[in-house]
């Protein structure tokens, strides 16, 4: 998988979270979401396989002046590429799903986002399609799930309304200074493309050695593995170390044979 | 001005604020506002001279299931009659106006609303027409102005979005505090001896394959590895999976040789 290199962006740090709309079906919702974003000071929108292609008259009308957000919106083929250069990703959802993944409030997500961004990280919030939401594999890419604690008997938010709530919490938190005594953000979080690169390689090795040989169990096993790694919030050095460990393990001399192994490609001591 | 006496309602206290849309122009906005209200647990909507008459197909479609809110919506000839039975009224507006009237944040308004309602009062929030907003005479009827502290360069909120923000602040304040100590993922945390057992085995394999061959760097490398695993807070199943992965990787057929590997000792599918 070829992904753009994230370091090209570092000299131009993003100062607000990116909003990623996944398979949005209605142009009006894209426009209203753009308006809500700009209301709250957010400007970077990304679209994954939108049903309409921009520019779209209905989207522009709904944006009601937030055209700049629509004009700059990037279009992506899948969530993996849309979040490739992100360091921290939140998956919004109407309700908590049964996945091994932290579940946090929008307020906590924004607090984490602010801390991460003040250390130079890039942060994205994912929003699923109007009726179907995010697929499990897409939620798997996120560091945490962010359900909206609304009426449990009627919790399906309009897409643009959900975007507004994230923007509102961002603007609301921005209005007050960060809380004193906050936990310093440790090191630079790895980008999603770095984490995904390692996990994809690990999965290939696990396929190769037969660990993932049961097709029925493979999807859940892969999701759990990814959830585990994301929970640890690896930084870039840790991903390099993980590569080195994997190289060391798979290229070791055949079992039973003692001797110096070949140095790994990702040698942590290099 | 003769107003109905509010105490008639006390035996049947209202438990959420009333949303008053003043001269709404678009049926879709009425429907989306109804949906946003029900999302946040608000059910009482009042309409002052709406442009469309309910029931309206576009409003119902936008309500997306919140039909009950629309069906119960009262229609009034003016703001005076719409708020006649209210005890506390807030006028939402994009920005502060030059009027001798308190200006408070949505959060403060909700806080006041909760206090008033817990004493049996009825509370309403006014929202002006899409383009023109509330007239000064209508704002005059309110106890306070509630501007939304959003992007000063782009502060015109969609009507239904503004309704959502009031509802959200209501739901947010109403929500019970987060449960203490709740684990965001399922499963029991692994015991320290389980985690240590895996890490000790991993270190032995890494010694064996040469990854930890530099004695000067070994202590820090081991510490970092342990820190990474602890940060992920693995549960017992995840430690078993990690054992299985390690077994799979180190017992795989020699590199380049394709074939079914021996099953690992810690087979996750066993």
Interface residues (C-beta under 8 A of the other chain):
Chain A: X32 X35 X36 X38 X39 X40 X41 X64 X65 X66 X98 X100 X101 X102 X103 X104 X105 X107 X144 X148 X149 X150 X151 X154 X155 X156 X157 X158 X160 X161 X164 X165 X168 X171 X172 X175 X205 X206 X208 X209 X210 X211 X213 X214 X217 X221 X224 X225 X227 X228 X229 X231 X232 X233 X234 X238 X241 X244 X245 X246 X248 X249 X250 X251 X252 X253 X254 X255 X260 X261 X262 X263 X264 X268 X269
Chain B: X32 X35 X36 X38 X39 X40 X41 X64 X65 X66 X107 X149 X150 X151 X154 X155 X156 X157 X158 X160 X161 X164 X165 X168 X171 X172 X175 X178 X184 X185 X186 X187 X202 X205 X206 X208 X209 X210 X211 X213 X214 X217 X221 X224 X225 X228 X229 X231 X232 X233 X234 X238 X241 X244 X245 X246 X248 X249 X250 X251 X252 X253 X254 X255 X260 X261 X263 X264 X268 X269
